[in-house]
Amino acid sequence: MSKVAKVIEVLAQSDKSWEDAAQNAINEASKSIRNIKSIYIKDKSAKVVDNKIVQYRITAKISFRIDEEKKK
């Protein structure tokens, strides 16, 4: 029996930091996904207004373990 993981790509943002954007991604994904094991930050960007960063954005890959179907 092998363990299998699935990877999804998500976009997330924060007004505070890239780290907070990553946590937001995990928080939202965990509402519908169980067994999250890792997050890989693929890309970072920021929205700038009047020469100030106003929003931190990430593109991330989240991996999670797929449960084996229980045999009856």
N, CA, C, O and CB atoms as a CASP TS submission, in Angstrom:
PFRMAT TS
TARGET T0000
AUTHOR 0000-0000-0000
METHOD Language model
MODEL 1
PARENT N/A
ATOM      1  N   MET     1       0.836  -1.178   0.000  1.00  0.00           N
ATOM      2  CA  MET     1       0.000   0.000   0.000  1.00  0.00           C
ATOM      3  C   MET     1       0.882   1.243   0.000  1.00  0.00           C
ATOM      4  O   MET     1       1.677   1.458   0.915  1.00  0.00           O
ATOM      5  CB  MET     1      -0.952  -0.003   1.212  1.00  0.00           C
ATOM      6  N   SER     2       0.732   2.039  -1.020  1.00  0.00           N
ATOM      7  CA  SER     2       1.553   3.237  -1.106  1.00  0.00           C
ATOM      8  C   SER     2       0.764   4.461  -0.663  1.00  0.00           C
ATOM      9  O   SER     2      -0.463   4.501  -0.747  1.00  0.00           O
ATOM     10  CB  SER     2       2.074   3.429  -2.532  1.00  0.00           C
ATOM     11  N   LYS     3       1.481   5.426  -0.203  1.00  0.00           N
ATOM     12  CA  LYS     3       0.859   6.692   0.173  1.00  0.00           C
ATOM     13  C   LYS     3       0.904   7.599  -1.047  1.00  0.00           C
ATOM     14  O   LYS     3       1.929   7.694  -1.722  1.00  0.00           O
ATOM     15  CB  LYS     3       1.580   7.353   1.409  1.00  0.00           C
ATOM     16  N   VAL     4      -0.198   8.256  -1.322  1.00  0.00           N
ATOM     17  CA  VAL     4      -0.290   9.119  -2.486  1.00  0.00           C
ATOM     18  C   VAL     4      -0.621  10.526  -2.021  1.00  0.00           C
ATOM     19  O   VAL     4      -1.429  10.717  -1.112  1.00  0.00           O
ATOM     20  CB  VAL     4      -1.351   8.597  -3.490  1.00  0.00           C
ATOM     21  N   ALA     5       0.012  11.515  -2.655  1.00  0.00           N
ATOM     22  CA  ALA     5      -0.267  12.913  -2.345  1.00  0.00           C
ATOM     23  C   ALA     5      -0.787  13.595  -3.598  1.00  0.00           C
ATOM     24  O   ALA     5      -0.459  13.211  -4.720  1.00  0.00           O
ATOM     25  CB  ALA     5       0.999  13.635  -1.804  1.00  0.00           C
ATOM     26  N   LYS     6      -1.590  14.595  -3.386  1.00  0.00           N
ATOM     27  CA  LYS     6      -2.093  15.404  -4.483  1.00  0.00           C
ATOM     28  C   LYS     6      -1.583  16.821  -4.272  1.00  0.00           C
ATOM     29  O   LYS     6      -1.389  17.253  -3.136  1.00  0.00           O
ATOM     30  CB  LYS     6      -3.659  15.362  -4.564  1.00  0.00           C
ATOM     31  N   VAL     7      -1.364  17.549  -5.373  1.00  0.00           N
ATOM     32  CA  VAL     7      -0.875  18.924  -5.305  1.00  0.00           C
ATOM     33  C   VAL     7      -1.857  19.816  -6.054  1.00  0.00           C
ATOM     34  O   VAL     7      -2.268  19.515  -7.175  1.00  0.00           O
ATOM     35  CB  VAL     7       0.570  19.047  -5.903  1.00  0.00           C
ATOM     36  N   ILE     8      -2.224  20.926  -5.404  1.00  0.00           N
ATOM     37  CA  ILE     8      -3.070  21.927  -6.052  1.00  0.00           C
ATOM     38  C   ILE     8      -2.323  23.256  -6.060  1.00  0.00           C
ATOM     39  O   ILE     8      -1.466  23.506  -5.212  1.00  0.00           O
ATOM     40  CB  ILE     8      -4.452  22.064  -5.324  1.00  0.00           C
ATOM     41  N   GLU     9      -2.654  24.090  -7.014  1.00  0.00           N
ATOM     42  CA  GLU     9      -2.045  25.417  -7.073  1.00  0.00           C
ATOM     43  C   GLU     9      -3.093  26.437  -6.656  1.00  0.00           C
ATOM     44  O   GLU     9      -4.234  26.393  -7.116  1.00  0.00           O
ATOM     45  CB  GLU     9      -1.489  25.732  -8.505  1.00  0.00           C
ATOM     46  N   VAL    10      -2.695  27.358  -5.779  1.00  0.00           N
ATOM     47  CA  VAL    10      -3.619  28.367  -5.260  1.00  0.00           C
ATOM     48  C   VAL    10      -2.987  29.751  -5.331  1.00  0.00           C
ATOM     49  O   VAL    10      -1.766  29.893  -5.400  1.00  0.00           O
ATOM     50  CB  VAL    10      -4.025  28.039  -3.810  1.00  0.00           C
ATOM     51  N   LEU    11      -3.830  30.752  -5.314  1.00  0.00           N
ATOM     52  CA  LEU    11      -3.410  32.151  -5.212  1.00  0.00           C
ATOM     53  C   LEU    11      -3.938  32.678  -3.893  1.00  0.00           C
ATOM     54  O   LEU    11      -5.063  32.365  -3.502  1.00  0.00           O
ATOM     55  CB  LEU    11      -3.929  33.014  -6.427  1.00  0.00           C
ATOM     56  N   ALA    12      -3.134  33.478  -3.205  1.00  0.00           N
ATOM     57  CA  ALA    12      -3.570  34.051  -1.926  1.00  0.00           C
ATOM     58  C   ALA    12      -2.958  35.437  -1.770  1.00  0.00           C
ATOM     59  O   ALA    12      -1.992  35.790  -2.447  1.00  0.00           O
ATOM     60  CB  ALA    12      -3.167  33.132  -0.727  1.00  0.00           C
ATOM     61  N   GLN    13      -3.540  36.209  -0.869  1.00  0.00           N
ATOM     62  CA  GLN    13      -3.039  37.564  -0.645  1.00  0.00           C
ATOM     63  C   GLN    13      -3.191  37.975   0.810  1.00  0.00           C
ATOM     64  O   GLN    13      -3.933  37.367   1.582  1.00  0.00           O
ATOM     65  CB  GLN    13      -3.768  38.555  -1.545  1.00  0.00           C
ATOM     66  N   SER    14      -2.460  39.035   1.157  1.00  0.00           N
ATOM     67  CA  SER    14      -2.515  39.576   2.511  1.00  0.00           C
ATOM     68  C   SER    14      -2.122  41.042   2.475  1.00  0.00           C
ATOM     69  O   SER    14      -1.363  41.471   1.606  1.00  0.00           O
ATOM     70  CB  SER    14      -1.590  38.782   3.470  1.00  0.00           C
ATOM     71  N   ASP    15      -2.636  41.796   3.410  1.00  0.00           N
ATOM     72  CA  ASP    15      -2.227  43.189   3.566  1.00  0.00           C
ATOM     73  C   ASP    15      -0.973  43.313   4.428  1.00  0.00           C
ATOM     74  O   ASP    15      -0.394  44.396   4.517  1.00  0.00           O
ATOM     75  CB  ASP    15      -3.361  44.004   4.176  1.00  0.00           C
ATOM     76  N   LYS    16      -0.537  42.200   5.076  1.00  0.00           N
ATOM     77  CA  LYS    16       0.570  42.235   6.039  1.00  0.00           C
ATOM     78  C   LYS    16       1.907  41.787   5.468  1.00  0.00           C
ATOM     79  O   LYS    16       2.895  42.517   5.545  1.00  0.00           O
ATOM     80  CB  LYS    16       0.235  41.379   7.211  1.00  0.00           C
ATOM     81  N   SER    17       1.940  40.559   4.881  1.00  0.00           N
ATOM     82  CA  SER    17       3.219  39.985   4.447  1.00  0.00           C
ATOM     83  C   SER    17       2.986  38.783   3.541  1.00  0.00           C
ATOM     84  O   SER    17       1.866  38.285   3.418  1.00  0.00           O
ATOM     85  CB  SER    17       4.073  39.574   5.665  1.00  0.00           C
ATOM     86  N   TRP    18       4.086  38.318   2.897  1.00  0.00           N
ATOM     87  CA  TRP    18       3.991  37.107   2.093  1.00  0.00           C
ATOM     88  C   TRP    18       3.747  35.896   2.986  1.00  0.00           C
ATOM     89  O   TRP    18       3.032  34.970   2.602  1.00  0.00           O
ATOM     90  CB  TRP    18       5.267  36.909   1.259  1.00  0.00           C
ATOM     91  N   GLU    19       4.339  35.905   4.174  1.00  0.00           N
ATOM     92  CA  GLU    19       4.112  34.802   5.115  1.00  0.00           C
ATOM     93  C   GLU    19       2.642  34.721   5.520  1.00  0.00           C
ATOM     94  O   GLU    19       2.077  33.633   5.628  1.00  0.00           O
ATOM     95  CB  GLU    19       4.993  34.972   6.364  1.00  0.00           C
ATOM     96  N   ASP    20       2.038  35.869   5.739  1.00  0.00           N
ATOM     97  CA  ASP    20       0.620  35.893   6.091  1.00  0.00           C
ATOM     98  C   ASP    20      -0.235  35.437   4.905  1.00  0.00           C
ATOM     99  O   ASP    20      -1.255  34.774   5.095  1.00  0.00           O
ATOM    100  CB  ASP    20       0.200  37.308   6.543  1.00  0.00           C
ATOM    101  N   ALA    21       0.170  35.783   3.704  1.00  0.00           N
ATOM    102  CA  ALA    21      -0.542  35.306   2.516  1.00  0.00           C
ATOM    103  C   ALA    21      -0.469  33.785   2.431  1.00  0.00           C
ATOM    104  O   ALA    21      -1.452  33.136   2.075  1.00  0.00           O
ATOM    105  CB  ALA    21       0.043  35.944   1.236  1.00  0.00           C
ATOM    106  N   ALA    22       0.701  33.208   2.756  1.00  0.00           N
ATOM    107  CA  ALA    22       0.850  31.757   2.755  1.00  0.00           C
ATOM    108  C   ALA    22      -0.060  31.121   3.800  1.00  0.00           C
ATOM    109  O   ALA    22      -0.695  30.101   3.533  1.00  0.00           O
ATOM    110  CB  ALA    22       2.312  31.366   3.015  1.00  0.00           C
ATOM    111  N   GLN    23      -0.127  31.712   4.976  1.00  0.00           N
ATOM    112  CA  GLN    23      -1.008  31.178   6.018  1.00  0.00           C
ATOM    113  C   GLN    23      -2.476  31.290   5.599  1.00  0.00           C
ATOM    114  O   GLN    23      -3.278  30.401   5.885  1.00  0.00           O
ATOM    115  CB  GLN    23      -0.776  31.922   7.351  1.00  0.00           C
ATOM    116  N   ASN    24      -2.820  32.380   4.924  1.00  0.00           N
ATOM    117  CA  ASN    24      -4.185  32.532   4.415  1.00  0.00           C
ATOM    118  C   ASN    24      -4.509  31.422   3.417  1.00  0.00           C
ATOM    119  O   ASN    24      -5.619  30.890   3.413  1.00  0.00           O
ATOM    120  CB  ASN    24      -4.368  33.917   3.754  1.00  0.00           C
ATOM    121  N   ALA    25      -3.545  31.077   2.577  1.00  0.00           N
ATOM    122  CA  ALA    25      -3.750  29.989   1.613  1.00  0.00           C
ATOM    123  C   ALA    25      -4.036  28.681   2.340  1.00  0.00           C
ATOM    124  O   ALA    25      -4.955  27.952   1.966  1.00  0.00           O
ATOM    125  CB  ALA    25      -2.517  29.830   0.697  1.00  0.00           C
ATOM    126  N   ILE    26      -3.257  28.380   3.374  1.00  0.00           N
ATOM    127  CA  ILE    26      -3.455  27.154   4.149  1.00  0.00           C
ATOM    128  C   ILE    26      -4.808  27.190   4.860  1.00  0.00           C
ATOM    129  O   ILE    26      -5.540  26.201   4.855  1.00  0.00           O
ATOM    130  CB  ILE    26      -2.311  26.968   5.176  1.00  0.00           C
ATOM    131  N   ASN    27      -5.137  28.319   5.466  1.00  0.00           N
ATOM    132  CA  ASN    27      -6.409  28.440   6.192  1.00  0.00           C
ATOM    133  C   ASN    27      -7.602  28.195   5.275  1.00  0.00           C
ATOM    134  O   ASN    27      -8.532  27.477   5.643  1.00  0.00           O
ATOM    135  CB  ASN    27      -6.525  29.827   6.834  1.00  0.00           C
ATOM    136  N   GLU    28      -7.579  28.781   4.096  1.00  0.00           N
ATOM    137  CA  GLU    28      -8.701  28.610   3.173  1.00  0.00           C
ATOM    138  C   GLU    28      -8.745  27.200   2.598  1.00  0.00           C
ATOM    139  O   GLU    28      -9.817  26.604   2.498  1.00  0.00           O
ATOM    140  CB  GLU    28      -8.612  29.628   2.041  1.00  0.00           C
ATOM    141  N   ALA    29      -7.586  26.663   2.220  1.00  0.00           N
ATOM    142  CA  ALA    29      -7.550  25.305   1.656  1.00  0.00           C
ATOM    143  C   ALA    29      -8.021  24.280   2.680  1.00  0.00           C
ATOM    144  O   ALA    29      -8.681  23.302   2.328  1.00  0.00           O
ATOM    145  CB  ALA    29      -6.127  24.953   1.175  1.00  0.00           C
ATOM    146  N   SER    30      -7.683  24.502   3.944  1.00  0.00           N
ATOM    147  CA  SER    30      -8.038  23.524   4.975  1.00  0.00           C
ATOM    148  C   SER    30      -9.548  23.465   5.237  1.00  0.00           C
ATOM    149  O   SER    30     -10.017  22.556   5.922  1.00  0.00           O
ATOM    150  CB  SER    30      -7.309  23.852   6.267  1.00  0.00           C
ATOM    151  N   LYS    31     -10.301  24.409   4.708  1.00  0.00           N
ATOM    152  CA  LYS    31     -11.757  24.367   4.849  1.00  0.00           C
ATOM    153  C   LYS    31     -12.370  23.234   4.031  1.00  0.00           C
ATOM    154  O   LYS    31     -13.447  22.736   4.357  1.00  0.00           O
ATOM    155  CB  LYS    31     -12.366  25.701   4.426  1.00  0.00           C
ATOM    156  N   SER    32     -11.677  22.831   2.966  1.00  0.00           N
ATOM    157  CA  SER    32     -12.222  21.763   2.125  1.00  0.00           C
ATOM    158  C   SER    32     -11.246  20.616   1.879  1.00  0.00           C
ATOM    159  O   SER    32     -11.603  19.631   1.233  1.00  0.00           O
ATOM    160  CB  SER    32     -12.651  22.333   0.807  1.00  0.00           C
ATOM    161  N   ILE    33     -10.021  20.731   2.385  1.00  0.00           N
ATOM    162  CA  ILE    33      -9.003  19.696   2.177  1.00  0.00           C
ATOM    163  C   ILE    33      -8.458  19.264   3.526  1.00  0.00           C
ATOM    164  O   ILE    33      -8.201  20.092   4.401  1.00  0.00           O
ATOM    165  CB  ILE    33      -7.853  20.208   1.257  1.00  0.00           C
ATOM    166  N   ARG    34      -8.284  17.945   3.687  1.00  0.00           N
ATOM    167  CA  ARG    34      -7.681  17.414   4.910  1.00  0.00           C
ATOM    168  C   ARG    34      -6.267  16.952   4.611  1.00  0.00           C
ATOM    169  O   ARG    34      -5.875  16.813   3.452  1.00  0.00           O
ATOM    170  CB  ARG    34      -8.526  16.250   5.492  1.00  0.00           C
ATOM    171  N   ASN    35      -5.519  16.718   5.654  1.00  0.00           N
ATOM    172  CA  ASN    35      -4.174  16.120   5.564  1.00  0.00           C
ATOM    173  C   ASN    35      -3.184  16.969   4.778  1.00  0.00           C
ATOM    174  O   ASN    35      -2.361  16.421   4.045  1.00  0.00           O
ATOM    175  CB  ASN    35      -4.264  14.759   4.928  1.00  0.00           C
ATOM    176  N   ILE    36      -3.241  18.299   4.912  1.00  0.00           N
ATOM    177  CA  ILE    36      -2.267  19.168   4.238  1.00  0.00           C
ATOM    178  C   ILE    36      -0.896  18.894   4.843  1.00  0.00           C
ATOM    179  O   ILE    36      -0.734  18.864   6.062  1.00  0.00           O
ATOM    180  CB  ILE    36      -2.654  20.690   4.379  1.00  0.00           C
ATOM    181  N   LYS    37       0.086  18.695   3.968  1.00  0.00           N
ATOM    182  CA  LYS    37       1.430  18.332   4.415  1.00  0.00           C
ATOM    183  C   LYS    37       2.474  19.403   4.126  1.00  0.00           C
ATOM    184  O   LYS    37       3.449  19.517   4.868  1.00  0.00           O
ATOM    185  CB  LYS    37       1.847  17.048   3.766  1.00  0.00           C
ATOM    186  N   SER    38       2.294  20.201   3.053  1.00  0.00           N
ATOM    187  CA  SER    38       3.314  21.205   2.753  1.00  0.00           C
ATOM    188  C   SER    38       2.757  22.278   1.832  1.00  0.00           C
ATOM    189  O   SER    38       1.732  22.107   1.172  1.00  0.00           O
ATOM    190  CB  SER    38       4.546  20.550   2.118  1.00  0.00           C
ATOM    191  N   ILE    39       3.488  23.404   1.817  1.00  0.00           N
ATOM    192  CA  ILE    39       3.184  24.489   0.889  1.00  0.00           C
ATOM    193  C   ILE    39       4.498  24.917   0.254  1.00  0.00           C
ATOM    194  O   ILE    39       5.504  25.092   0.942  1.00  0.00           O
ATOM    195  CB  ILE    39       2.472  25.697   1.612  1.00  0.00           C
ATOM    196  N   TYR    40       4.482  25.081  -1.043  1.00  0.00           N
ATOM    197  CA  TYR    40       5.646  25.528  -1.810  1.00  0.00           C
ATOM    198  C   TYR    40       5.271  26.861  -2.449  1.00  0.00           C
ATOM    199  O   TYR    40       4.317  26.937  -3.224  1.00  0.00           O
ATOM    200  CB  TYR    40       6.083  24.460  -2.901  1.00  0.00           C
ATOM    201  N   ILE    41       6.018  27.904  -2.125  1.00  0.00           N
ATOM    202  CA  ILE    41       5.745  29.222  -2.691  1.00  0.00           C
ATOM    203  C   ILE    41       6.408  29.290  -4.064  1.00  0.00           C
ATOM    204  O   ILE    41       7.632  29.328  -4.181  1.00  0.00           O
ATOM    205  CB  ILE    41       6.265  30.372  -1.752  1.00  0.00           C
ATOM    206  N   LYS    42       5.581  29.302  -5.084  1.00  0.00           N
ATOM    207  CA  LYS    42       6.067  29.288  -6.460  1.00  0.00           C
ATOM    208  C   LYS    42       6.443  30.691  -6.943  1.00  0.00           C
ATOM    209  O   LYS    42       7.414  30.865  -7.680  1.00  0.00           O
ATOM    210  CB  LYS    42       5.010  28.686  -7.382  1.00  0.00           C
ATOM    211  N   ASP    43       5.660  31.690  -6.517  1.00  0.00           N
ATOM    212  CA  ASP    43       5.882  33.052  -7.002  1.00  0.00           C
ATOM    213  C   ASP    43       5.351  34.040  -5.978  1.00  0.00           C
ATOM    214  O   ASP    43       4.392  33.756  -5.261  1.00  0.00           O
ATOM    215  CB  ASP    43       5.203  33.275  -8.379  1.00  0.00           C
ATOM    216  N   LYS    44       5.989  35.207  -5.918  1.00  0.00           N
ATOM    217  CA  LYS    44       5.534  36.293  -5.052  1.00  0.00           C
ATOM    218  C   LYS    44       5.383  37.552  -5.893  1.00  0.00           C
ATOM    219  O   LYS    44       6.147  37.785  -6.830  1.00  0.00           O
ATOM    220  CB  LYS    44       6.525  36.528  -3.868  1.00  0.00           C
ATOM    221  N   SER    45       4.399  38.352  -5.549  1.00  0.00           N
ATOM    222  CA  SER    45       4.241  39.658  -6.180  1.00  0.00           C
ATOM    223  C   SER    45       3.573  40.587  -5.172  1.00  0.00           C
ATOM    224  O   SER    45       3.124  40.150  -4.112  1.00  0.00           O
ATOM    225  CB  SER    45       3.403  39.561  -7.506  1.00  0.00           C
ATOM    226  N   ALA    46       3.515  41.848  -5.508  1.00  0.00           N
ATOM    227  CA  ALA    46       2.896  42.810  -4.599  1.00  0.00           C
ATOM    228  C   ALA    46       2.197  43.895  -5.401  1.00  0.00           C
ATOM    229  O   ALA    46       2.628  44.262  -6.494  1.00  0.00           O
ATOM    230  CB  ALA    46       3.944  43.429  -3.650  1.00  0.00           C
ATOM    231  N   LYS    47       1.117  44.394  -4.837  1.00  0.00           N
ATOM    232  CA  LYS    47       0.410  45.534  -5.419  1.00  0.00           C
ATOM    233  C   LYS    47       0.958  46.791  -4.752  1.00  0.00           C
ATOM    234  O   LYS    47       1.096  46.846  -3.530  1.00  0.00           O
ATOM    235  CB  LYS    47      -1.156  45.413  -5.228  1.00  0.00           C
ATOM    236  N   VAL    48       1.265  47.788  -5.555  1.00  0.00           N
ATOM    237  CA  VAL    48       1.855  49.032  -5.049  1.00  0.00           C
ATOM    238  C   VAL    48       0.933  50.197  -5.372  1.00  0.00           C
ATOM    239  O   VAL    48       0.448  50.341  -6.494  1.00  0.00           O
ATOM    240  CB  VAL    48       3.266  49.271  -5.656  1.00  0.00           C
ATOM    241  N   VAL    49       0.703  51.026  -4.356  1.00  0.00           N
ATOM    242  CA  VAL    49      -0.082  52.250  -4.520  1.00  0.00           C
ATOM    243  C   VAL    49       0.692  53.378  -3.858  1.00  0.00           C
ATOM    244  O   VAL    49       1.105  53.255  -2.705  1.00  0.00           O
ATOM    245  CB  VAL    49      -1.527  52.106  -3.902  1.00  0.00           C
ATOM    246  N   ASP    50       0.889  54.465  -4.571  1.00  0.00           N
ATOM    247  CA  ASP    50       1.628  55.626  -4.050  1.00  0.00           C
ATOM    248  C   ASP    50       2.977  55.218  -3.474  1.00  0.00           C
ATOM    249  O   ASP    50       3.362  55.665  -2.393  1.00  0.00           O
ATOM    250  CB  ASP    50       0.805  56.343  -2.978  1.00  0.00           C
ATOM    251  N   ASN    51       3.689  54.368  -4.202  1.00  0.00           N
ATOM    252  CA  ASN    51       5.037  53.913  -3.829  1.00  0.00           C
ATOM    253  C   ASN    51       5.084  53.093  -2.552  1.00  0.00           C
ATOM    254  O   ASN    51       6.141  52.981  -1.932  1.00  0.00           O
ATOM    255  CB  ASN    51       5.937  55.091  -3.676  1.00  0.00           C
ATOM    256  N   LYS    52       3.956  52.516  -2.148  1.00  0.00           N
ATOM    257  CA  LYS    52       3.918  51.657  -0.964  1.00  0.00           C
ATOM    258  C   LYS    52       3.250  50.339  -1.314  1.00  0.00           C
ATOM    259  O   LYS    52       2.277  50.300  -2.067  1.00  0.00           O
ATOM    260  CB  LYS    52       3.173  52.350   0.203  1.00  0.00           C
ATOM    261  N   ILE    53       3.786  49.258  -0.756  1.00  0.00           N
ATOM    262  CA  ILE    53       3.156  47.955  -0.945  1.00  0.00           C
ATOM    263  C   ILE    53       1.872  47.937  -0.132  1.00  0.00           C
ATOM    264  O   ILE    53       1.878  48.191   1.072  1.00  0.00           O
ATOM    265  CB  ILE    53       4.111  46.785  -0.523  1.00  0.00           C
ATOM    266  N   VAL    54       0.783  47.637  -0.804  1.00  0.00           N
ATOM    267  CA  VAL    54      -0.512  47.596  -0.119  1.00  0.00           C
ATOM    268  C   VAL    54      -1.093  46.187  -0.077  1.00  0.00           C
ATOM    269  O   VAL    54      -2.048  45.925   0.654  1.00  0.00           O
ATOM    270  CB  VAL    54      -1.494  48.534  -0.803  1.00  0.00           C
ATOM    271  N   GLN    55      -0.509  45.275  -0.870  1.00  0.00           N
ATOM    272  CA  GLN    55      -1.008  43.904  -0.865  1.00  0.00           C
ATOM    273  C   GLN    55       0.102  42.955  -1.313  1.00  0.00           C
ATOM    274  O   GLN    55       0.740  43.160  -2.346  1.00  0.00           O
ATOM    275  CB  GLN    55      -2.252  43.766  -1.782  1.00  0.00           C
ATOM    276  N   TYR    56       0.314  41.918  -0.515  1.00  0.00           N
ATOM    277  CA  TYR    56       1.294  40.877  -0.815  1.00  0.00           C
ATOM    278  C   TYR    56       0.546  39.698  -1.415  1.00  0.00           C
ATOM    279  O   TYR    56      -0.472  39.264  -0.876  1.00  0.00           O
ATOM    280  CB  TYR    56       2.097  40.449   0.465  1.00  0.00           C
ATOM    281  N   ARG    57       1.052  39.178  -2.537  1.00  0.00           N
ATOM    282  CA  ARG    57       0.362  38.093  -3.236  1.00  0.00           C
ATOM    283  C   ARG    57       1.321  36.929  -3.475  1.00  0.00           C
ATOM    284  O   ARG    57       2.507  37.128  -3.742  1.00  0.00           O
ATOM    285  CB  ARG    57      -0.226  38.593  -4.580  1.00  0.00           C
ATOM    286  N   ILE    58       0.794  35.726  -3.375  1.00  0.00           N
ATOM    287  CA  ILE    58       1.605  34.545  -3.657  1.00  0.00           C
ATOM    288  C   ILE    58       0.849  33.597  -4.589  1.00  0.00           C
ATOM    289  O   ILE    58      -0.381  33.566  -4.629  1.00  0.00           O
ATOM    290  CB  ILE    58       1.989  33.822  -2.346  1.00  0.00           C
ATOM    291  N   THR    59       1.630  32.840  -5.323  1.00  0.00           N
ATOM    292  CA  THR    59       1.136  31.665  -6.031  1.00  0.00           C
ATOM    293  C   THR    59       1.822  30.497  -5.346  1.00  0.00           C
ATOM    294  O   THR    59       3.048  30.476  -5.238  1.00  0.00           O
ATOM    295  CB  THR    59       1.435  31.716  -7.608  1.00  0.00           C
ATOM    296  N   ALA    60       1.055  29.536  -4.888  1.00  0.00           N
ATOM    297  CA  ALA    60       1.633  28.448  -4.089  1.00  0.00           C
ATOM    298  C   ALA    60       1.069  27.098  -4.506  1.00  0.00           C
ATOM    299  O   ALA    60      -0.029  26.996  -5.053  1.00  0.00           O
ATOM    300  CB  ALA    60       1.372  28.682  -2.598  1.00  0.00           C
ATOM    301  N   LYS    61       1.859  26.067  -4.229  1.00  0.00           N
ATOM    302  CA  LYS    61       1.404  24.691  -4.417  1.00  0.00           C
ATOM    303  C   LYS    61       1.236  24.078  -3.030  1.00  0.00           C
ATOM    304  O   LYS    61       2.149  24.109  -2.206  1.00  0.00           O
ATOM    305  CB  LYS    61       2.416  23.855  -5.302  1.00  0.00           C
ATOM    306  N   ILE    62       0.068  23.528  -2.793  1.00  0.00           N
ATOM    307  CA  ILE    62      -0.231  22.886  -1.513  1.00  0.00           C
ATOM    308  C   ILE    62      -0.353  21.387  -1.767  1.00  0.00           C
ATOM    309  O   ILE    62      -1.081  20.953  -2.659  1.00  0.00           O
ATOM    310  CB  ILE    62      -1.547  23.467  -0.864  1.00  0.00           C
ATOM    311  N   SER    63       0.370  20.604  -0.970  1.00  0.00           N
ATOM    312  CA  SER    63       0.272  19.149  -1.114  1.00  0.00           C
ATOM    313  C   SER    63      -0.472  18.569   0.082  1.00  0.00           C
ATOM    314  O   SER    63      -0.360  19.049   1.210  1.00  0.00           O
ATOM    315  CB  SER    63       1.681  18.505  -1.246  1.00  0.00           C
ATOM    316  N   PHE    64      -1.236  17.521  -0.209  1.00  0.00           N
ATOM    317  CA  PHE    64      -1.982  16.859   0.853  1.00  0.00           C
ATOM    318  C   PHE    64      -2.093  15.375   0.541  1.00  0.00           C
ATOM    319  O   PHE    64      -2.111  14.960  -0.618  1.00  0.00           O
ATOM    320  CB  PHE    64      -3.384  17.488   1.022  1.00  0.00           C
ATOM    321  N   ARG    65      -2.165  14.594   1.602  1.00  0.00           N
ATOM    322  CA  ARG    65      -2.248  13.142   1.466  1.00  0.00           C
ATOM    323  C   ARG    65      -3.659  12.729   1.094  1.00  0.00           C
ATOM    324  O   ARG    65      -4.635  13.269   1.617  1.00  0.00           O
ATOM    325  CB  ARG    65      -1.814  12.447   2.764  1.00  0.00           C
ATOM    326  N   ILE    66      -3.758  11.788   0.204  1.00  0.00           N
ATOM    327  CA  ILE    66      -5.055  11.238  -0.181  1.00  0.00           C
ATOM    328  C   ILE    66      -5.335  10.038   0.708  1.00  0.00           C
ATOM    329  O   ILE    66      -4.513   9.127   0.810  1.00  0.00           O
ATOM    330  CB  ILE    66      -5.085  10.839  -1.697  1.00  0.00           C
ATOM    331  N   ASP    67      -6.488  10.038   1.346  1.00  0.00           N
ATOM    332  CA  ASP    67      -6.875   8.913   2.200  1.00  0.00           C
ATOM    333  C   ASP    67      -7.167   7.690   1.352  1.00  0.00           C
ATOM    334  O   ASP    67      -7.772   7.774   0.283  1.00  0.00           O
ATOM    335  CB  ASP    67      -8.103   9.272   3.060  1.00  0.00           C
ATOM    336  N   GLU    68      -6.722   6.562   1.855  1.00  0.00           N
ATOM    337  CA  GLU    68      -7.074   5.301   1.203  1.00  0.00           C
ATOM    338  C   GLU    68      -8.514   4.967   1.558  1.00  0.00           C
ATOM    339  O   GLU    68      -8.958   5.216   2.679  1.00  0.00           O
ATOM    340  CB  GLU    68      -6.107   4.144   1.630  1.00  0.00           C
ATOM    341  N   GLU    69      -9.225   4.418   0.622  1.00  0.00           N
ATOM    342  CA  GLU    69     -10.585   4.000   0.879  1.00  0.00           C
ATOM    343  C   GLU    69     -10.545   2.813   1.823  1.00  0.00           C
ATOM    344  O   GLU    69      -9.807   1.853   1.599  1.00  0.00           O
ATOM    345  CB  GLU    69     -11.326   3.651  -0.435  1.00  0.00           C
ATOM    346  N   LYS    70     -11.334   2.882   2.865  1.00  0.00           N
ATOM    347  CA  LYS    70     -11.350   1.798   3.847  1.00  0.00           C
ATOM    348  C   LYS    70     -12.134   0.621   3.295  1.00  0.00           C
ATOM    349  O   LYS    70     -13.249   0.766   2.796  1.00  0.00           O
ATOM    350  CB  LYS    70     -11.957   2.273   5.187  1.00  0.00           C
ATOM    351  N   LYS    71     -11.526  -0.531   3.399  1.00  0.00           N
ATOM    352  CA  LYS    71     -12.179  -1.755   2.910  1.00  0.00           C
ATOM    353  C   LYS    71     -13.133  -2.283   3.958  1.00  0.00           C
ATOM    354  O   LYS    71     -12.832  -2.271   5.152  1.00  0.00           O
ATOM    355  CB  LYS    71     -11.136  -2.834   2.546  1.00  0.00           C
ATOM    356  N   LYS    72     -14.276  -2.743   3.510  1.00  0.00           N
ATOM    357  CA  LYS    72     -15.288  -3.245   4.444  1.00  0.00           C
ATOM    358  C   LYS    72     -15.118  -4.719   4.665  1.00  0.00           C
ATOM    359  O   LYS    72     -15.879  -5.321   5.422  1.00  0.00           O
ATOM    360  CB  LYS    72     -16.693  -2.955   3.937  1.00  0.00           C
TER
END
